[in-house]
Amino acid sequence: MEGSGIGREENGMNDIWSKRVQGTKTLYYSRKLRFNDMFAERYKALFDVNEDRSLRILEIGCGPGALAGALHRWYPKAEVTGVDRDSAFISFARKHENGITFVEGDITALPFADNSFDVVISHTVSEHIEPSIFYGVQMRLLKENGSCLVLSSRRGIHIAPDCLSSSDVEKRFWEKAKRYDDTLNQYSICRYPMNEAQLPASMESYGFRNTSTGFVTVDLTPDHPKYSNTIAHEMIDADRYADIDAIDSVFYKMPEYFTVKEIEEMKRMTHAKYDIRIAQYDRGERQWDTNVVIIMVIRGVKFDV
Ligand SMILES: C[S@@+](CC[C@H](N)C(=O)[O-])C[C@H]1O[C@@H](n2cnc3c(N)ncnc32)[C@H](O)[C@@H]1O
């Protein structure tokens, strides 16, 4: 498939991304925080969408559906559709986010009419799809005056707490996994990266006008007193899910190099470390570990010439 690099498995499922690149829980729980309602006004100011009208919004590459869920809450009059080619993401999204139509499909062959959406949005997708395909599809699907919103995660700050440091056993496991892992090359992951100047320039070069940019900074610091216990636990557990998914994906990708026992032991050690972090939090022993995520929003408008 041109511009996409991932085909179907023999069983008809396409779950290569969720099994080999980023797990379902990794994406869902990190994005539930990134698109938490407490940040809604910041995103909405940059999206600059007229929410008084009943809008048709399409999210392309929606993964397990957390952003689509946020859009449904933030624009209650809108009809939100999410599309992704990964079968596991779409079935998870259908179970966890209500009021949204989730469609399994490839961006290069979407079953939607030309000029049929007011907004097309994506988050951390542009770097994986050849730009003329990525923007061409959105130009086709948008109505005149419709908005193209590209969200791109930029380099932030990630300081882990001491209790999550890797043991020698864990370091050896990851060194070995790295040695045999060819996933990024094999599936064209991140083949089209762009910096903060190239992103809007690229959008303009494919015909979008009135282009603007902005940044939302999401500060995920569990010990900050402004966050509730629930959110702080969610922050710690989002990282736990990502680490556990990463261990599972090693087994999916290269079962010939790892035993079930090794994988289970890695997962046990990982859970034990995160349990320590949760206990520290609950006892009020501040670690000030932090994850600051910077999301760039690039907005352009389709004008018929
Ligand atoms: C980095 S993930 C981001 C997922 C989601 N937007 C999020 O932030 O959680 C990239 C997503 O793009 C999807 N994707 C990549 N190429 C695609 C294509 N050609 N058609 C449909 N989905 C695609 C992948 O399946 C994956 O879910």
The ligand as an SDF file (V2000), in Angstrom:
LIG
                    3D

 27 29  0  0  0  0  0  0  0  0999 V2000
    1.2160    7.4030   16.4140 C   0  0  0  0  0  0  0  0  0  0  0  0
   -0.3150    6.6000   16.1330 S   0  0  0  0  0  0  0  0  0  0  0  0
   -1.4410    7.8670   16.6830 C   0  0  0  0  0  0  0  0  0  0  0  0
   -2.8060    7.3510   17.0170 C   0  0  0  0  0  0  0  0  0  0  0  0
   -3.7250    8.4090   17.6300 C   0  0  0  0  0  0  0  0  0  0  0  0
   -3.8950    9.5400   16.7530 N   0  0  0  0  0  0  0  0  0  0  0  0
   -3.1790    8.8180   18.9690 C   0  0  0  0  0  0  0  0  0  0  0  0
   -2.5790    9.8880   19.0710 O   0  0  0  0  0  0  0  0  0  0  0  0
   -3.3240    8.0330   19.9200 O   0  0  0  0  0  0  0  0  0  0  0  0
   -0.4970    6.6710   14.3740 C   0  0  0  0  0  0  0  0  0  0  0  0
   -1.8040    6.0600   13.9400 C   0  0  0  0  0  0  0  0  0  0  0  0
   -1.9710    6.2520   12.5410 O   0  0  0  0  0  0  0  0  0  0  0  0
   -2.5570    5.0740   12.0060 C   0  0  0  0  0  0  0  0  0  0  0  0
   -2.2140    5.0380   10.5910 N   0  0  0  0  0  0  0  0  0  0  0  0
   -0.9820    5.1270   10.0460 C   0  0  0  0  0  0  0  0  0  0  0  0
   -1.0650    5.0600    8.6970 N   0  0  0  0  0  0  0  0  0  0  0  0
   -2.3850    4.9290    8.4080 C   0  0  0  0  0  0  0  0  0  0  0  0
   -3.1120    4.7990    7.1870 C   0  0  0  0  0  0  0  0  0  0  0  0
   -2.4830    4.7910    6.0150 N   0  0  0  0  0  0  0  0  0  0  0  0
   -4.4570    4.6710    7.2570 N   0  0  0  0  0  0  0  0  0  0  0  0
   -5.0950    4.6710    8.4530 C   0  0  0  0  0  0  0  0  0  0  0  0
   -4.4600    4.7900    9.6330 N   0  0  0  0  0  0  0  0  0  0  0  0
   -3.1190    4.9100    9.6070 C   0  0  0  0  0  0  0  0  0  0  0  0
   -1.9460    3.9460   12.8140 C   0  0  0  0  0  0  0  0  0  0  0  0
   -2.7120    2.7580   12.7530 O   0  0  0  0  0  0  0  0  0  0  0  0
   -1.9140    4.5700   14.1930 C   0  0  0  0  0  0  0  0  0  0  0  0
   -3.0940    4.3260   14.9070 O   0  0  0  0  0  0  0  0  0  0  0  0
  1  2  1  0
  2  3  1  0
  2 10  1  0
  3  4  1  0
  4  5  1  0
  5  6  1  0
  5  7  1  0
  7  8  2  0
  7  9  1  0
 10 11  1  0
 11 12  1  0
 11 26  1  0
 12 13  1  0
 13 14  1  0
 13 24  1  0
 14 15  1  0
 14 23  1  0
 15 16  2  0
 16 17  1  0
 17 18  1  0
 17 23  2  0
 18 19  1  0
 18 20  2  0
 20 21  1  0
 21 22  2  0
 22 23  1  0
 24 25  1  0
 24 26  1  0
 26 27  1  0
M  CHG  2   2   1   9  -1
M  END
$$$$
